């Protein structure tokens, strides 16, 4: 890397624009709030307390209650109507408590008590971590016992609206919290003090970055990465040493890295996006390139060939995707899965209504608002699938193929084609038979066995992933490490945490690994030194600042000729090996003695 390369990068106007956006001032980022669950709970306690100095009175609390009702997954909760009735009363007499200790020495994140209404809201907040065994049951039992004459409304608040193990809990996501904050900023911009408004705005921006990543910024990062790939890669590797205490070098390169470190890391994280490349492979595999499509970096999309008849229908907005009235696209979800979406766009009203009514006849359902003349966009199909390795182009391509050629979507594509061509839609899809291979047969058995084992361990879908050749999962301890050590510096599998268990499926065996990922260099060295002190063996290179990955437990086991029921105990045996359990016990000691004390 020459000085000239740095000059070219620094004088790239797109780089300077992105640098300004990435480094915009945010008080809460300076305090590193975004990765600490306890700090999110503190902010929420302040917002939910009607008597606090924000000036919102009970507005935020009321909105949270409203969103419990608006969350579709809560519609079957036995207390749904009770929650609605609470909104008929003032919530100003509510009191908010933090870290309420239970009889089992556990701590409830948030408790909201309203003596006048005889109502208690129990909120368990999980930002990165997942629930531990019997945690939700214990909390609810304790509060039921402590407030016998009260109505208890338990709430499970997570990043992505995960389903709780206890079905009495209402589901709430941080996406809903962001929506409430956004409304507050719009409606209270003149009533709130400047300091309060700025604080809420900063917190809202942190959540917005999580749920609504700035697509233009990501596209800028991808362009910069492609134009300056070698320079960005070199700078990214060198920035690892910048975390070392009292590290200093003379010269322009060091000053450049210090000045643009955050931007370099942002470009490296988003610039390597291979979704568009995987989509190109998918297009070539499925259609030989002969289809209308665009390999957008973050939202690649196409018009299925059998839907070409939509071209006869006028589109009100010529800039809508491919300029047609229908579109199919792929996107990464907030929980790091891949989703396929099919949508009807802004076509003329009579054609739109006809399409919706015909789709209803084949079993689809739509909200009445979708049939109004003012409606513009209606999604009529969505499905998502696990992705283990977001840096594996072959895996991403295969997941796209699996989503697109699934029996459900294949049938829907053919039904839509029949509707567009004024034909009778079929009830069963004509799907080409996929030739079975030994590896495919083994993979299906292993995948089914793994899923059943995960369910037997009470693991939530957010804790594991299943794809064609890889299986992976995390445990609660790994989430606790992640909250203290942060996410990995680059994309790593799907969780981007410090540790992960994973399997590789071979035709006759399973390869099982516990691996340490590429977290920030100084934290990683500290962690690996602690691991070494506990007698856990790994490659010596793991102690260097350049190290990224270290496997601290591996095992291969034969599964040749086994059926699904025989494979399930294999997973159990691999996980319960004495050597592995001793390693996990040592990691727990490292967390308690060292990592948990980090700020």
C-alpha positions in Angstrom: 0.0 0.0 0.0 1.5 3.3 -1.1 0.9 6.8 0.2 -0.7 7.6 -3.2 -3.4 4.9 -2.5 -4.3 6.8 0.7 -4.4 10.1 -1.1 -6.8 8.6 -3.7 -9.1 7.2 -1.0 -9.1 10.4 1.0 -9.9 12.5 -2.1 -12.8 10.2 -3.1 -15.9 12.4 -2.5 -18.0 9.3 -1.8 -15.6 8.3 1.0 -15.8 11.8 2.5 -19.6 11.8 2.4 -19.7 8.5 4.1 -17.1 9.5 6.7 -19.3 12.4 7.7 -22.4 10.3 8.0 -20.7 7.4 9.9 -19.1 9.8 12.4 -22.2 11.9 13.1 -22.3 12.9 16.8 -24.3 10.7 19.1 -24.0 11.1 22.9 -25.2 7.5 23.6 -22.7 6.0 21.2 -19.9 7.7 23.1 -21.2 6.0 26.2 -21.3 2.7 24.3 -25.0 2.2 25.2 -26.0 0.2 22.1 -24.4 -3.1 23.1 -25.4 -3.1 26.8 -28.7 -4.6 27.8 -28.7 -2.9 31.3 -28.3 0.5 29.7 -31.2 0.0 27.4 -33.3 -1.0 30.5 -32.2 2.2 32.2 -33.3 4.3 29.2 -36.6 2.5 29.0 -37.3 2.9 32.7 -36.9 6.6 32.3 -39.2 6.8 29.3 -41.9 4.6 30.9 -42.0 6.5 34.1 -44.8 9.2 33.8 -43.2 11.2 36.6 -39.8 11.5 35.1 -38.3 14.8 33.8 -38.8 14.0 30.1 -42.2 15.8 29.9 -44.0 13.0 28.1 -46.1 12.2 31.2 -47.7 8.7 30.5 -47.5 9.0 26.7 -44.7 6.5 26.2 -46.2 4.0 28.6 -49.6 4.2 26.9 -48.0 3.8 23.5 -46.2 0.7 24.7 -49.5 -0.8 25.9 -51.0 0.0 22.5 -48.2 -1.8 20.7 -48.9 -4.9 22.8 -52.3 -4.9 21.2 -51.0 -4.0 17.7 -48.5 -6.9 17.7 -50.3 -9.7 15.7 -48.6 -12.5 17.7 -50.4 -11.2 20.8 -53.9 -11.5 19.3 -54.5 -14.9 21.0 -53.1 -13.9 24.4 -55.8 -14.5 27.0 -55.3 -11.0 28.5 -55.5 -9.2 25.2 -58.8 -7.6 26.0 -57.7 -6.7 29.5 -54.7 -4.8 28.1 -57.1 -2.8 25.9 -59.3 -1.9 28.8 -56.3 -0.5 30.7 -56.1 2.3 28.1 -59.4 3.6 29.2 -57.7 5.0 32.3 -54.9 7.4 33.1 -51.5 5.7 33.7 -50.0 8.7 35.6 -50.0 6.9 38.9 -47.7 4.2 37.6 -44.4 3.6 39.3 -41.4 2.0 37.6 -38.8 -0.2 39.4 -35.5 -1.6 38.1 -33.7 -4.9 38.9 -36.4 -6.3 41.2 -34.9 -9.2 43.1 -37.0 -12.4 43.2 -37.0 -15.2 45.8 -34.7 -17.2 43.6 -32.1 -14.4 43.6 -32.9 -13.5 40.0 -33.5 -9.9 38.9 -36.6 -8.7 36.9 -35.5 -5.9 34.5 -38.5 -3.7 34.7 -41.6 -3.6 36.9 -44.4 -1.1 36.4 -46.9 -1.0 39.3 -50.2 1.0 39.2 -51.9 0.8 42.6 -55.0 2.6 41.4 -55.7 0.2 38.5 -54.4 -2.8 40.5 -52.1 -3.6 37.5 -48.5 -4.7 37.2 -46.4 -4.8 34.0 -43.5 -7.2 34.2 -41.0 -6.6 31.5 -38.1 -8.9 30.7 -35.7 -7.1 28.4 -33.4 -9.2 26.2 -31.2 -7.1 23.8 -28.5 -9.6 22.8 -29.0 -12.4 25.4 -31.7 -15.1 25.4 -33.8 -16.4 28.2 -32.3 -18.9 30.6 -34.0 -22.0 31.9 -37.3 -21.4 33.7 -36.5 -17.7 33.9 -39.8 -16.4 32.6 -41.8 -18.9 34.7 -39.9 -17.9 37.9 -40.5 -14.2 37.3 -44.2 -14.6 36.6 -44.7 -16.9 39.6 -42.9 -14.4 41.9 -45.0 -11.4 40.8 -48.2 -13.4 40.9 -47.4 -14.3 44.5 -46.3 -10.8 45.4 -49.3 -9.0 43.8 -52.2 -11.5 44.4 -55.0 -8.9 44.0 -53.4 -7.4 40.8 -53.7 -8.0 37.1 -50.2 -9.0 36.0 -49.3 -8.3 32.4 -45.9 -10.0 31.5 -44.0 -8.7 28.5 -41.1 -10.3 26.7 -39.1 -7.5 25.0 -36.5 -8.6 22.4 -34.7 -7.3 19.4 -36.8 -9.2 16.9 -40.0 -10.1 18.7 -38.9 -13.6 19.7 -41.5 -16.0 21.0 -41.2 -16.6 24.7 -41.1 -20.0 26.3 -44.0 -19.0 28.6 -47.1 -18.3 26.5 -48.6 -15.9 29.0 -46.0 -13.3 28.1 -46.9 -10.6 25.5 -44.4 -10.3 22.7 -42.8 -6.9 22.1 -39.8 -5.9 19.8 -37.4 -3.1 19.8 -38.7 -2.2 16.4 -41.9 -1.2 18.1 -39.9 0.9 20.6 -38.2 2.6 17.7 -41.7 3.3 16.2 -42.9 4.9 19.4 -39.7 7.1 19.7 -40.2 8.2 16.1 -43.8 9.3 16.9 -42.6 11.1 20.0 -40.0 13.1 18.0 -42.7 14.1 15.4 -45.4 15.1 17.9 -43.4 16.5 20.8 -40.7 18.4 19.0 -42.0 21.8 20.3 -42.9 20.6 23.8 -39.7 18.8 24.8 -36.7 20.6 26.0 -33.7 20.7 23.6 -31.7 18.3 25.9 -34.5 15.8 26.2 -35.3 15.9 22.5 -31.6 15.3 21.6 -31.4 12.4 24.0 -34.5 10.7 22.6 -33.3 11.4 19.0 -29.9 9.9 19.7 -31.5 6.8 21.2 -33.9 6.5 18.3 -31.0 6.7 15.9 -29.3 3.8 17.6 -32.4 1.6 17.2 -33.0 2.9 13.7 -29.5 1.8 12.6 -30.3 -1.7 13.9 -33.7 -2.0 12.1 -33.5 0.3 9.2 -29.9 0.4 8.0 -29.3 3.4 5.7 -29.3 1.7 2.3 -27.6 4.6 0.5 -24.8 4.5 3.0 -24.4 0.7 2.5 -24.3 1.2 -1.3 -21.7 3.9 -0.8 -19.6 1.5 1.3 -19.9 -1.3 -1.3 -18.8 1.1 -4.1 -15.8 2.3 -2.1 -14.8 -1.2 -1.2 -14.9 -2.3 -4.8 -13.0 0.7 -6.0 -10.3 0.5 -3.2 -10.5 -3.1 -2.1 -6.8 -3.7 -1.4 -6.4 -0.5 0.5 -9.5 -1.1 2.6 -8.4 -4.6 3.4 -4.9 -3.5 4.3 -6.1 -0.6 6.5 -8.7 -2.8 8.2 -6.1 -5.4 9.2 -3.8 -2.6 10.5 -6.5 -0.9 12.6 -6.5 -4.0 14.8 -3.3 -2.8 16.4 -4.8 0.6 17.1 -6.8 -0.9 20.0 -3.5 -1.7 21.8 -2.9 0.6 24.7 -0.3 3.5 24.1 0.3 2.3 20.6 1.7 5.1 18.4 3.5 5.3 15.1 4.8 8.3 13.2 3.8 8.9 9.6 0.8 9.7 7.4 -0.5 6.1 7.4 -0.9 6.0 11.1 -2.6 9.4 11.2 -4.9 8.3 8.4 -6.0 5.2 10.3 -6.6 7.1 13.5 -8.7 9.7 11.6 -10.8 7.3 9.6 -10.8 4.2 11.7 -14.6 4.0 12.2 -15.3 4.7 8.5 -12.8 2.0 7.4 -14.5 -0.5 9.7 -17.9 0.4 8.4 -16.7 0.0 4.8 -15.2 -3.3 5.5 -18.3 -4.6 7.3 -20.8 -3.6 4.6 -18.5 -3.4 1.5 -18.0 -7.2 1.4 -21.7 -7.7 0.9 -22.0 -10.7 -1.4 -25.8 -10.8 -1.7 -25.7 -9.3 -5.2 -23.0 -11.8 -6.3 -25.0 -14.7 -4.9 -28.0 -13.4 -6.7 -26.2 -13.3 -10.0 -25.3 -16.9 -9.5 -28.9 -17.7 -8.6 -30.1 -15.9 -11.8 -27.6 -17.9 -14.0 -28.5 -21.2 -12.4 -32.2 -20.8 -12.6 -32.7 -18.8 -15.8 -29.3 -18.8 -17.6 -29.4 -15.0 -17.2 -32.5 -14.7 -19.4 -34.9 -12.9 -17.0 -35.6 -9.3 -16.1 -33.7 -8.6 -12.9 -31.3 -6.2 -11.1 -28.6 -7.4 -8.7 -29.0 -4.6 -6.2 -26.4 -4.8 -3.4 -28.9 -5.2 -0.6 -32.3 -5.8 -2.2 -31.7 -7.9 -5.4 -34.9 -8.4 -7.4 -36.5 -10.0 -10.4 -39.7 -10.5 -12.4 -40.4 -14.2 -12.7 -40.6 -15.1 -16.4 -44.1 -16.6 -16.0 -45.4 -13.2 -14.8 -44.4 -11.4 -18.0 -48.1 -10.8 -18.8 -48.1 -8.1 -16.1 -46.5 -5.9 -18.7 -49.9 -5.4 -20.2 -51.1 -3.6 -17.0 -50.3 0.1 -16.6 -48.0 1.1 -13.7 -48.7 4.5 -12.1 -45.1 4.9 -11.0 -42.5 4.1 -13.7 -39.7 4.0 -11.1 -41.3 1.1 -9.2 -38.6 -1.6 -9.2 -38.4 -2.9 -12.7 -41.2 -0.7 -14.0 -43.6 -3.7 -13.8 -46.6 -4.2 -11.5 -45.1 -7.2 -9.8 -41.8 -7.9 -8.2 -39.9 -10.5 -6.2 -36.9 -9.6 -4.1 -34.5 -11.1 -1.5 -33.4 -9.3 1.7 -31.5 -10.1 4.9 -33.8 -10.0 7.9 -32.9 -8.4 11.3 -32.4 -11.8 12.7 -29.8 -12.7 9.9 -32.0 -14.9 7.9 -32.8 -14.6 4.1 -36.3 -13.6 3.1 -38.1 -13.7 -0.2 -41.0 -11.2 -0.8 -43.5 -10.9 -3.6 -45.4 -7.7 -4.0 -48.1 -6.1 -6.1 -47.1 -2.5 -7.0 -49.0 0.7 -8.0 -50.9 -0.6 -10.9 -54.3 0.8 -12.0 -57.0 0.2 -9.4 -59.4 -2.1 -11.4 -56.5 -4.5 -12.3 -55.1 -4.4 -8.8 -58.5 -5.2 -7.2 -59.0 -8.0 -9.7 -55.6 -9.5 -8.9 -56.3 -9.4 -5.1 -59.8 -11.0 -5.5 -58.4 -13.8 -7.7 -55.6 -14.5 -5.2 -58.2 -14.7 -2.4 -59.9 -17.4 -4.4 -56.8 -19.6 -4.3 -56.5 -19.1 -0.5 -54.6 -15.9 0.2 -55.9 -13.3 2.6 -55.6 -9.6 2.6 -56.5 -6.7 4.8 -59.5 -4.7 3.6 -57.2 -1.6 3.4 -55.3 -3.3 0.6 -58.4 -3.2 -1.5 -58.9 0.5 -1.2 -58.2 2.7 -4.2 -55.5 4.7 -2.3 -53.5 1.5 -1.6 -50.3 1.3 -3.6 -48.3 -1.8 -2.5 -49.4 -5.2 -1.2 -47.1 -8.0 -0.2 -48.8 -11.3 -1.0 -46.0 -13.8 -0.2 -43.1 -13.8 2.2 -41.0 -16.6 3.6 -37.6 -16.7 5.3 -34.9 -19.4 5.7 -31.8 -19.9 7.8 -28.4 -18.8 6.6 -25.4 -20.0 8.6 -22.5 -18.3 6.8 -23.2 -14.9 5.4 -19.7 -14.8 3.8 -20.4 -18.0 1.9 -21.6 -17.2 -1.7 -22.5 -20.9 -2.4 -24.7 -21.1 0.7 -26.5 -17.8 0.0 -27.1 -18.9 -3.6 -28.5 -22.3 -2.5 -30.9 -20.6 0.0 -32.2 -18.3 -2.8 -32.8 -21.4 -4.9 -34.6 -23.2 -2.0 -36.8 -20.2 -1.3 -37.7 -19.6 -4.9 -38.3 -23.2 -5.9 -40.1 -24.2 -2.6 -43.4 -26.0 -3.3 -45.4 -23.1 -1.8 -43.9 -20.4 -3.9 -43.7 -22.6 -7.1 -47.5 -23.1 -6.7 -48.1 -19.4 -6.2 -46.0 -18.4 -9.2 -48.0 -20.7 -11.4 -51.3 -19.5 -9.9 -50.3 -15.9 -10.5 -49.3 -16.7 -14.1 -52.7 -18.4 -14.7 -54.5 -15.3 -13.3 -52.5 -12.9 -15.5 -53.3 -15.0 -18.6 -57.0 -15.4 -17.8 -56.7 -19.1 -17.1 -57.9 -21.3 -14.2 -55.4 -21.3 -11.4 -54.3 -24.8 -10.4 -54.4 -26.2 -6.9 -51.2 -28.1 -7.0 -47.9 -27.0 -8.4 -46.1 -28.7 -11.3 -42.6 -28.9 -9.7 -39.7 -30.7 -11.4 -38.5 -33.7 -9.4 -35.2 -33.0 -7.8 -32.7 -35.8 -8.2 -31.8 -37.3 -4.8 -28.1 -37.7 -4.0 -26.5 -39.5 -1.0 -25.4 -36.1 0.5 -28.9 -34.6 0.1 -30.4 -37.7 1.8 -27.9 -37.5 4.7 -28.4 -33.7 5.0 -32.1 -34.0 5.4 -31.8 -36.7 8.1 -29.2 -34.7 10.0 -31.1 -31.4 9.7 -34.3 -33.0 11.0 -32.4 -34.7 13.8 -30.7 -31.5 14.8 -33.9 -29.5 14.9 -35.6 -32.1 17.1 -32.5 -32.1 19.4 -32.7 -28.3 19.6 -36.3 -28.5 20.5 -35.7 -31.1 23.1 -33.1 -28.7 24.7 -35.8 -25.9 24.8 -33.7 -23.9 22.3 -35.5 -21.0 20.6 -35.2 -20.6 16.8 -33.2 -17.5 17.5 -30.5 -19.6 19.0 -29.7 -21.9 16.1 -29.5 -22.1 12.3 -30.0 -25.0 9.8 -28.7 -24.8 6.2 -27.7 -27.3 3.5 -24.2 -28.2 4.8 -23.9 -26.4 8.2 -25.7 -26.4 11.5 -24.9 -24.0 14.3 -26.2 -22.9 17.7 -25.3 -20.7 20.7 -25.9 -20.9 24.4 -26.8 -18.2 26.9 -23.2 -17.9 28.1 -22.2 -16.9 24.6 -24.7 -14.0 24.7 -23.4 -12.8 28.0 -19.9 -12.7 26.5 -21.2 -10.9 23.5 -22.9 -8.2 25.7 -19.5 -7.4 27.3 -17.1 -8.0 24.4 -19.3 -6.7 21.6 -19.9 -8.0 18.1 -17.2 -9.3 15.8 -15.3 -6.8 13.7 -16.4 -8.4 10.5 -19.3 -10.7 9.5 -19.0 -14.1 11.1 -21.6 -16.7 10.7 -25.0 -15.3 11.6 -24.7 -14.1 15.2 -21.5 -12.1 15.0 -20.7 -13.1 18.6 -17.4 -14.1 20.3 -18.3 -17.9 20.4 -20.3 -20.3 18.3 -20.9 -24.1 18.0 -21.1 -25.4 14.5 -21.3 -28.7 12.6 -20.3 -29.5 9.0 -22.3 -32.3 7.4 -20.3 -34.8 5.4 -21.8 -37.8 3.6 -20.7 -40.2 6.3 -19.8 -38.0 9.3 -20.3 -34.9 11.4 -17.6 -32.4 12.1 -18.3 -30.5 15.4 -16.5 -27.3 16.4 -16.6 -24.7 19.2 -14.9 -21.6 17.8 -13.8 -18.1 18.9 -14.6 -15.4 16.4 -13.0 -12.1 15.2 -13.9 -9.7 18.0 -11.8 -6.5 18.6 -8.1 -7.4 18.7 -7.3 -6.2 22.2 -10.4 -7.9 23.7 -9.7 -11.0 21.8 -6.1 -11.2 23.0 -7.3 -10.7 26.6 -9.9 -13.5 26.1 -7.4 -15.9 24.5 -4.9 -15.3 27.2 -7.5 -16.2 29.8 -8.5 -19.3 27.8 -4.8 -20.4 27.7 -4.4 -19.8 31.5 -7.3 -22.2 32.1 -5.5 -24.9 30.1 -7.6 -24.9 27.0 -5.5 -25.7 24.0 -5.4 -23.8 20.7 -3.0 -22.6 18.0 -0.3 -20.2 19.3 -1.3 -17.7 16.6 -4.5 -17.1 18.6 -2.6 -14.9 21.0 -1.5 -12.4 18.3 -3.4 -9.2 17.3 -3.7 -10.6 13.7 -5.6 -13.7 14.8 -9.3 -13.9 13.9 -10.5 -17.5 14.4 -9.6 -20.2 16.9 -11.2 -23.6 17.3 -11.0 -24.6 20.9 -12.9 -27.9 20.6 -13.3 -30.2 17.6 -14.6 -33.7 17.1 -15.6 -35.9 14.1 -18.1 -38.7 14.5 -19.3 -41.3 12.0 -23.0 -41.3 11.1 -22.8 -43.7 8.1 -26.0 -45.7 7.7 -27.8 -44.1 10.6 -31.4 -43.0 10.5 -32.8 -39.8 12.0 -33.7 -41.4 15.4 -30.1 -42.7 15.7 -28.5 -39.3 14.9 -30.4 -37.4 17.7 -28.4 -39.1 20.5 -25.2 -38.3 18.5 -25.8 -34.6 19.0 -26.5 -35.1 22.7 -23.3 -37.2 23.1 -21.1 -34.7 21.3 -22.4 -31.8 23.5 -22.1 -33.7 26.7 -18.6 -34.9 26.3 -16.6 -34.4 29.5 -13.9 -32.5 27.7 -16.3 -30.0 26.2 -18.3 -29.5 29.4 -15.0 -28.9 31.2 -14.2 -26.3 28.6 -17.6 -24.6 29.0 -17.1 -24.6 32.8 -13.8 -22.8 32.3 -15.4 -20.3 30.0 -18.0 -19.6 32.7 -15.2 -19.0 35.2 -13.5 -16.6 32.8 -16.7 -14.7 32.3 -17.4 -14.4 36.1 -13.8 -13.6 37.1 -12.8 -11.2 34.2 -15.3 -10.5 31.4 -18.3 -9.7 33.6 -16.3 -6.9 35.2 -15.6 -5.1 32.0 -17.3 -1.8 31.5 
